[in-house]
Amino acid sequence: MTRIGIIGTGMLGNAVGLHILESGYQLTVFNRTKSKTKDLANHGAKVVNSPMDVSLASDLVFTIVKDANAVRDVSFGGKGIVEGKHKDLIVADMSTINPNASKEIAKKFSKYNITMLDTPVMGGPNVAIKGELVLMAAGDKKAFEKHKKEFETVANKTFFLGPNGTAHSVKLAMNLQIGMLALAISEGITLARGAGIDPEVFLKILNSTYFKTGMSENKAYKMVENKFDPTFTLKNLKKDLDTINEAAKDFGLELPMTIKANELYKNAVENGLGDLDYTGILAFLNQTTKLENQHK
């Protein structure tokens, strides 16, 4: 059976790892903060001291880290993945990064005779733990086919999209939807409240129409109750909006709504809300609305 490794055991990495273990695979993990590997260790994962040790013990290594610089660090830094290279090692990057950075990192891996695939996913830890992510893959198709069984273990839908960078481009386009939807629902709730209408009435009507979404049917009711337990933090979505705007600039584009959304999420982080769920952008709107009312 394929030996699997995970580098980066935050909320998503931990959930993916637990499902991999439940599916019967041998799993080796590394995280810079070792305490974040405890849950996986308790379920049978082998915890090691460096990315190099993960690659030595694995045939397929998932990197699930913060950004492109973190991918570079665990890949090429001291005791990085490349120092544990061996025949047929494949790296699958599940982080959310700039597609041009992905191309550059994949090219650098190829100099070590290591294949890197883009494998970003849609879905949070609550979905990952059940193996119900949506996985977008790009890079060498033979490498993808070789480990298709493993990819279909962590995801119930997989899409192969083309050369390196392609999957990360689609992932950014998807996360743009998340940011915009959270803002639209938050402003809808805020407007309903301002008009003296129970926001649950707004949601009930919204969810009776073509315009309903998974977010409006599920998370929105928690938003109304000011429950923002994170599955994906506000500061991480802000980081992704940074990346989306960088990528747009690389492609010669300007996304005006994304630029504005990024400003709002940046302000929310600066106001101490970064560790809330991304839907906590509603808490920021609540803050600003109260401030505006105080100045009237």
JOMOZI-V390656 format. One line per field, one symbol per residue. phi: phi as a letter, one per 40 degrees, with the letter a starting at -180 (. if undefined). A space follows every 10 residues. Layout:
phi = ???
This chain:
phi = .dcbbbbhbc dcdccccccc cccgccbbba adccdcbccc ccbhcccbca ddcccccbcb bcbbbcaccc cccccbcdfc dccbcadgcb bbcccbbcdc cccccccccc cbfbcbbcac bbhcdccccb gbcbbbbahc cccccdbdcc ccccbcbbbc bhcdhccccc dccccdcdcc cccccccccc cccccgbdcc cdcccdccbd ccbdcccbcd ccddcfbbcc bacdcccccc cdcccccdcc cgbbbccccc cccccccccc cgbcccddcc dccccccccc cccccc
